[in-house]
Amino acid sequence: MAMRNRFSAHEYVSPPRLSGEGGIVLVWRLLNSAPEDLIRAEKKALKLARDGAAEVQRIMKLRARRRPENMQAEDRALDGCWGAIHDQIEAWTRIPDHPNQQLAFRLLALLFDGGLDFTNTKFEVQVVESSNRLERIEEEELDELLLKLVHTDLLGLLQQAHEAFREKLGVGESAVPVPETAELIEAIRELAFLIANYARVMSAAIDIDDEKTIARFRQALAPLAAYRAVNTFTRTPGGTAPVVSPEPVVSPAPAVDPDTDVIDPEAPIPDPLGDDLE
């Protein structure tokens, strides 16, 4: 009797250990490697995985808004406006016996008693310090005095930069809910389940006596197999053993194959299936 093909889908159908970035890239690759002849159940499972990746991406983008590297433009604009106002006021202190000299000393003492140090503090401190100074300008009607010493456009530019900084920081007029770490972890865990579910649904078409069905499955799930080979094994004293921890990895991202990792996890995830599951 001929030896049967002993291929098993077991290693594919357990939820992989993911990071947010790794999960997004993995689903993108699964979309790219999907067979053209997907049946309805397979399309549905793949679309669920795609939507799960999109949800992880949405949460990650919201959480990333307040990272220092993503607020550099707003920070530079606000710092620049305060710096320009400070420097133009300070310039008048160098002109002796001019009426504006004493006014300049007064405004520096009122608004910049610590110089520009506040512009180099944490964003949360910086927005409070900036707000306090703007409130003082309004409450004590210092704007007319400032306009004697600084360019007329600067106060308007400062107000715009301050509001943009507040909005990006999430303390402006628009409420920006920032998901907690637990929400991201749960979304990653759900994504791992949906990827495994896609593998399970695809495995239903395997016929161990039909090599074509096995090849079809392997082609569709090749990105998952490659991901597991790189990301779910760790070196132990006794050799190489699989990581069995089901906990998702929030940060840092796991290692990926540098030759194939060309997908930007922040780019919109394609949705080739759309609402068509027929």
C-alpha positions in Angstrom: 0.0 0.0 0.0 1.3 3.5 -0.9 2.5 5.7 1.9 0.0 8.4 2.6 1.0 12.1 2.8 1.3 12.8 6.5 1.0 16.5 6.2 -0.5 18.1 9.3 -2.0 21.6 9.7 -1.6 21.5 13.5 1.3 24.0 13.6 -0.7 26.5 11.6 -4.0 26.5 13.5 -2.8 27.6 17.0 -2.7 31.4 17.6 0.7 32.8 16.9 2.5 35.1 19.3 2.3 38.5 17.8 3.4 42.1 18.2 1.1 44.8 16.7 3.5 45.5 13.8 4.2 41.9 13.2 0.5 41.0 13.1 -0.3 43.8 10.7 2.5 42.8 8.3 1.6 39.1 8.6 -2.0 39.7 7.6 -1.0 41.9 4.7 1.2 39.0 3.4 -1.6 36.5 3.9 -3.8 38.8 1.8 -1.1 38.8 -0.9 -0.7 35.1 -0.9 -4.4 34.1 -0.8 -5.5 31.7 -3.6 -7.7 33.2 -6.3 -10.3 30.4 -5.8 -11.2 31.2 -2.2 -14.6 29.9 -1.3 -17.0 31.9 0.8 -16.0 30.5 4.2 -12.3 31.1 3.4 -13.0 34.7 2.2 -14.9 35.4 5.4 -12.1 34.1 7.6 -9.5 36.1 5.7 -11.6 39.3 5.9 -12.1 38.8 9.6 -8.3 38.6 10.0 -7.9 41.7 7.8 -10.4 43.6 9.9 -8.6 42.5 13.1 -5.3 43.8 11.7 -7.0 47.1 10.8 -8.3 47.4 14.4 -4.8 46.8 15.8 -3.5 49.4 13.4 -6.2 51.9 14.5 -5.4 51.6 18.2 -1.6 51.8 17.6 -2.0 55.0 15.6 -4.1 56.6 18.3 -1.5 55.6 20.9 1.3 56.9 18.7 -0.1 60.4 18.3 1.4 61.6 21.6 4.9 60.1 21.1 7.6 62.7 21.1 8.7 61.8 17.6 5.2 62.4 16.3 4.9 65.8 17.8 8.1 67.3 16.5 6.4 69.7 14.0 4.0 71.1 16.5 6.7 71.4 19.2 9.0 73.2 16.8 6.3 75.6 15.8 5.4 76.5 19.4 9.0 76.8 20.5 9.7 79.0 17.5 6.9 81.4 18.2 7.8 81.8 21.9 11.5 82.1 21.0 10.8 84.8 18.4 8.7 86.8 20.8 11.4 86.5 23.5 14.2 87.5 21.2 12.4 90.5 19.8 11.6 91.7 23.3 15.1 91.1 24.5 16.6 93.0 21.5 15.0 96.2 23.0 17.0 95.8 26.2 20.2 96.5 24.3 19.1 100.0 23.4 19.9 102.3 26.3 17.8 105.4 27.1 15.0 104.2 24.8 11.5 104.2 26.3 11.0 100.6 25.0 14.0 99.4 27.0 12.2 99.5 30.4 9.1 98.0 28.8 11.2 95.2 27.5 12.7 94.4 30.9 9.2 94.4 32.4 7.7 92.0 29.8 10.7 89.7 30.1 10.2 89.6 33.9 6.4 88.9 33.5 6.6 86.3 30.7 10.1 84.9 30.6 11.4 85.0 34.2 13.1 81.6 33.4 14.0 82.5 29.9 12.9 79.9 27.4 13.6 76.9 29.6 9.9 75.9 29.6 10.1 75.2 25.9 12.5 72.3 26.6 10.4 70.6 29.2 8.0 67.6 28.8 5.1 68.3 26.5 2.6 68.1 29.4 4.6 70.8 31.3 5.2 72.8 28.2 1.5 73.1 27.3 0.6 74.3 30.8 3.4 76.8 30.8 2.4 78.1 27.4 -1.2 78.3 28.5 -0.3 80.2 31.6 1.6 82.8 29.7 -1.2 83.3 27.1 -3.7 83.6 29.9 -1.6 86.3 31.5 -1.3 88.2 28.3 -5.1 88.2 28.0 -6.0 88.9 31.6 -3.4 91.7 32.1 -4.0 93.1 28.6 -0.3 92.8 27.7 -1.0 92.3 24.0 -1.0 96.0 23.3 2.4 96.4 25.1 3.8 93.4 23.2 2.8 94.8 19.9 5.0 97.8 20.6 8.0 95.5 20.7 7.3 92.5 18.5 6.1 91.9 14.9 2.3 92.2 14.6 1.9 88.7 13.1 3.7 86.9 16.0 0.9 86.8 18.5 -1.5 85.3 16.0 1.0 82.7 15.0 1.7 81.9 18.6 -2.0 81.3 19.3 -2.3 79.1 16.3 0.8 77.1 17.2 -0.4 76.7 20.8 -3.8 75.4 19.7 -2.2 73.0 17.2 0.1 71.7 20.0 -2.9 71.2 22.4 -4.9 69.3 19.8 -2.0 67.0 19.0 -1.4 66.4 22.7 -5.1 65.5 23.1 -6.0 68.5 25.4 -7.6 70.7 22.8 -11.2 71.2 21.8 -11.4 67.8 20.2 -11.5 64.9 22.5 -8.9 62.3 21.5 -9.4 59.0 23.4 -6.1 57.2 23.8 -6.6 53.4 24.2 -5.1 51.8 27.2 -2.4 49.2 26.9 -4.9 46.5 27.9 -7.1 47.4 24.9 -4.1 47.0 22.5 -3.2 43.7 24.0 -6.7 42.4 23.7 -6.8 43.5 20.0 -3.5 41.7 19.3 -4.8 38.6 21.1 -8.0 38.7 19.0 -5.9 39.1 15.8 -3.8 36.1 16.7 -7.0 34.1 17.1 -8.4 35.3 13.7 -5.2 34.4 11.9 -5.4 30.9 13.4 -9.0 30.7 12.5 -8.2 31.5 8.9 -5.7 28.7 8.9 -8.3 26.3 10.4 -10.8 27.2 7.7 -8.3 26.8 4.9 -7.2 23.4 6.4 -10.8 22.1 5.8 -10.1 21.9 2.1 -7.1 19.6 2.6 -7.3 16.1 1.1 -4.3 14.1 2.2 -4.6 12.0 -1.0 -4.5 15.1 -3.2 -1.2 16.9 -3.2 -2.7 19.9 -5.0 -4.9 20.7 -1.9 -1.9 20.5 0.3 0.2 22.8 -2.0 -2.7 25.2 -2.1 -2.8 25.4 1.7 0.9 25.8 2.0 0.9 28.6 -0.5 -1.9 30.4 1.3 -0.3 30.0 4.7 3.3 30.4 3.7 3.6 33.8 5.4 2.4 32.3 8.6 4.9 29.5 8.4 7.7 31.9 7.7 6.6 34.2 10.6 6.5 31.3 13.0 10.0 30.1 11.9 11.5 33.5 12.7 9.4 34.7 15.6 8.1 31.8 17.7 11.2 29.9 18.5 13.8 30.8 21.1 17.1 29.4 22.1 17.1 27.3 25.3 20.0 25.4 27.1 18.8 22.2 25.5 18.5 23.6 22.0 15.7 25.2 20.1 12.2 25.1 21.6 8.9 26.8 20.7 7.7 29.7 22.8 4.5 28.6 24.3 3.5 31.8 26.0 0.2 33.0 24.5 0.7 36.6 25.7 1.0 39.1 22.8 4.0 41.3 22.5 3.2 45.0 22.6 6.8 46.3 22.3 9.3 45.9 20.9 8.4 44.3 17.6 9.7 40.8 17.1 12.4 39.9 14.5 11.3 39.6 10.9 13.0 38.4 7.8 14.9 41.5 6.5 14.7 40.2 2.9 10.9 40.2 2.8 9.8 42.8 5.4 9.0 45.6 3.0 5.5 46.4 4.2 4.9 49.5 6.2 2.7 48.6 9.2 1.3 52.1 9.3 0.1 52.1 5.7 -3.6 51.4 5.0 -4.2 47.7 4.9 -5.7 46.5 1.5 -9.2 45.1 1.5 -9.4 43.2 -1.7 -12.4 41.2 -0.6 -14.5 44.2 0.4 -18.1 43.2 1.2 -18.1 40.6 -1.5 -18.1 37.2 0.1 -19.7 35.3 -2.7 
